[in-house]
């Protein structure tokens, strides 16, 4: 009889994969290793919070020693390259030590490794919360059902958080340009005006174009690489996403499932184009919706993580 499998989540914030792992038959335990693991269980991996690891890389060594050589220690960086804001010596130490067996990240972009192996693991969509919410793709094809031409919701309070300054400036300039064109828009700073999930979904589904621009974790980085959760959540609601350029978009979506821009001028050109070609925008949105449901829910990420861990164990004779 096989032993019950256990996944140890020792991150300060729980991973969104925990509920999905439980549904897949993996028991998830949070807390200290010695006190948490029943003796009759098989530990499939120990997860550390990525920033916990950067701050205290010796924790990976202690965890590895506690679990034994046949159990991988992993961290998942969901907001790279936010670590660039950390003290350089900490980054250098954590990267030099390569204390993680697997460094999973949604943005494989640079020379910082942090682990003996590096794996691309995207963010995903929580489709239990972000979905069609009782609407149909057919109803979203009716242009008369839309209230706004262009919308965005997200944190952009630069007075309080300097990392949102680029986003605040971009949407300030975009709003002025749209107003001069007579284009109806709404931008919501959720750090000042919080929104419930239901309010977010409704805004997505009543907007012809949903914009993505930047992320706080990318402050000081030359460009965007990984895909924030909204890049999966907006299509999951049936919304049309127009995103800033993302290097890893080609790893997640086909060319006809994705629309992007490189700067403010091109963003305005794309907005004009897709407002004038509503049916084409909806076709992209529907293909992206199907792609997310087929490949990019957090259930898919949990399955990818388990496959990643199984492959590691196979290659290391565990």
ABEGO torsion letter per residue (X at the ends): XBBBBBBBBABABBBAAAAAAAAAGBBBBBEBAAAABBAABBBABBBBBAAAAAABAAAAAAAAAAAEAABBBBBBBAAOAAAAABBAAAAAAAAAAGABABBBBABBABABAGBABBBBBBBBBBAAABBAGGBBAAAAABAAABABABBBBEBABAAABAAAAAAAAAAAAAAAAAAAAGBBBBBBBAAABBBBAAAAAAAAAABABBBBBEBAAABGBABBABBBAAAAAAAAAGBBBBBBBBAAAAAABBAAABBBBABAAAAAAAAAAAAABAAAAAAAAAAAAAAAAAAABAAAAAAAAAAAAAAAAAAAGX
